[in-house]
Amino acid sequence: MSTFRIPLCVAFAVFVALVTHATFLAATVEARTIQITSGVFSAFGSFGGASGNFAGDGFSFSGVGLTGGGVNPNCFPCHPGDVLFLRTTYSGSDLPGSGVIDGVPRSFGMLLPFLASLVVEFNGSLIVPPPPPSSADVGLDAPFTFTGLVSSLTPGENLDLVGGGNAHVVLTPITTGALFMWNVRQTDFTFSPVPEPGTLAFVTGGVLVGIARAVRGRRADWKSDSR
């Protein structure tokens, strides 16, 4: 009597299909919105790693962002007077960690039956300063906004995350002959209980692509004083 064996490649393809199907089923579940009110998330350099924690009503996360995410500046390096965008993103298996959802401990990573998946995006901007009088690093502050998405195969654990606060950016000077530039060394995103007044001006709407679905961002119009 012969034994029928399913080829490993077929078994793997079926597994991926089942996980993908479950992911999109989870994405169709209506998500609750959680305001993130505390924590610090630090991104190291441009396109580098990260680490930190943040929490809100019934939710908390502590983990690391693997290399490949991080601050995605529009200038790299930056010249004095440039607008430096602080858009920082991590998602899925690039953002492993642990936390709590409604009092239940959860592990985060790729969306699987025993894991929840987290996608985050930070947004903000600032004007790159002129050359400093010395070669020391320079720290600048700017408001930021935050959007995130928690996807889980467990009912009730699909969450939309929103928040904001202050971003502290450390710039390192780069001097090559007469040419002067700045490089982003570290960005610390510190959450506030209530977004600071200037924060909403930087909402660009989180464009987050994960295997679940995109985070729906918010957008606010910039209002300037009329003279």
N, C-alpha and C positions, 0 to 999 in steps of 0.2 A: 504494500500500500504506500503510495507516494505522498509526501507531505508538501503542501503548497505554501510557499513563503513569499510574502510581499517584499519586493525590492526596497532597499533602504531609501533610495531616492524618491520612490512613490510614497512611502510612509512619511518622509519629511515634507513632501509637497502637500499631503493631506493635512499634516499638523499645521503648516503655515496657513493653509486655507481656512482651517477651523479657527485659528487664533485671529486671523484677519476678519472673518465673519463675526466673531464674538466682539471684536473691537468696534466694528461699525454698529452692532446692536447696542453696545454700551454707549456709543456716542449719540444715539437717538433718544436716550433717556434724558428727560429735562433736568438740568443741573441747577443746584442752589448757588447763590452768590454769597461768598464769604469775603469780608473786608479784612485784609491783613493789617494789623495794627502795631506789630512789634517785630524786632529782629534786625539782623545785619547780614547782608550777602555781599561777599567781596570777590571781584573778578580781577585776576592777575594778568596785567599786560593786555595786549591786543591779540585776540584769537587764542587766549590761554585758558588755564584752568580756573576754578573758583571753589569757594567753600562758604558755608554760612548756615543760617537758620532763620525762619520767620514763622509767625503764628497769627491766628485770628480766632474768630468765634468757633470753638470746637475743632479747630484744625491746627496742626503744627508740622513742620518739616525741618530736618537737619540733615545735611548731606554735602556732596561735592559735585562740582561741574567738571567733567573731563575735558582735556585739551581738545580744542576744535570749536568750542563755543566762544564765550567771552565777549568783550567789547568789540563791536564791528565798526570801527571808525571810518568815516568817509575820507579822512586824510591819514596817511600812514607812510612816513611820519607827518606831523603837522607844522605848518608855517604860522608865524604870528599873524593874527587877524583872521585865520580860518575859523569856520564854524565846525566844532567837534561834536558829532552826534554820539551819544552814549548807548545806543541800542545794543543790548546784551541779551542773548538767548541761549537756553539749554533745554533739552527735551529727552524724554524716554530713557534709554539706556545710557545716555550721556549725563544723566542727572540722578545717580543712585543715592539712596539715603533711607532714613527711617522717620517715622512720625506718628501722628495720631489723627484719626478721623472720628469725631463724635465719641471720644473716649476709647476707641478700639485701636490698638497698636497696628501700624501698617508698614510694610516695606515698599520702597519705590524703585522703579527701574522700567524695564520693558513691560508693556501691558500683558499680563498672564493671569491665569486663574488665582495665583497666590501673590500677585504683585499689583500695585496700582502704578499708573504712569502719570508723570508730572511734566507739564510744559510751561516754561516761564519766559516772560519778555519784559525787560526794563527799557524805558525810553526817556531821553532828556537831551539837552545840548548846552553848550557854552562856547564863548569866544576864546580862542587861543591867545594867550597874553604875549606881549613883546618880550624880547630877550631880557633875562634878569641881570642884575649887577654882578652876580657871582654864578658859579657853575652848580649851585645847589638845586635840588628838586624844588618844585613849586606845587602847593596844594590849592585847589579851587573848589568851590561849592556851587551846586546847581540843583534845582528841584528835579524830581523824576516821577514818572508814573509807572505802574506795574500792572500787568495782566497775567493770568495763569489759568491753566486748565488741569484738573485732576480727573482722570478717566479710570474707572474701575469696573470689573465685572460683578461687583457686589452692589445690589440695589441700594440707592440712597447715598452712594459714595462718589457720585459724579458732581464735581464742584467747579464753579467759575470763581476765580480769585481776582480781586482788584485791590489796589492800594497805591501808596505813594510816600514820598518823604524827601530826604536830602541825600544827594550823591556827592561824595568827597573824592575828587580826582587828583591823583598825584602824577605830575608830568616831569619827565627827566629830560634835561637839555642835551641836544646833540649838536656839536660844533665841528664842522668840516671846512677848515680854512675860513673864508669870509661868509660861508653859508651857515645859517642857524636854523635849527628845527627842534620840535618837541616830540617826545615819544610817551605814550600812555603807559605808566608803570603799574598802577593799581587804581581800581575804582571801588569804593565802599558805599553800598546802597543801604542807608539806614531808614527803616520804616517809621512813620509817624502815625499816631492814632487817627488823625484827620489830615488829608492831603493839604500841604501848604498852599497859600493863596496863588502862588505863581505856578503851581504844579500843573493845573489843568491846561495851561497854555502849551504844554509839551505833549499832550495826548495826541498820538498819531494813529491810534488804533493798532492793537497788536496783530501782526501778521504772523501767526504761528502755524506752521504746518507740522502736524504729527500724524501718526497712523490712526488717531481717533477722529479729530476734526479740528478746524482752525478756531482759535480763540477769537471771540467777537470783541473787538476793542471798542473803545469809546473815543469820541472826538469832540473837542471844544473849540469854539472860534476865539481867535486872539482879538482882544478888545484893547485898543490904545486910546489914550486921552486925546480928545479933540481940542484943537486950539484955534 
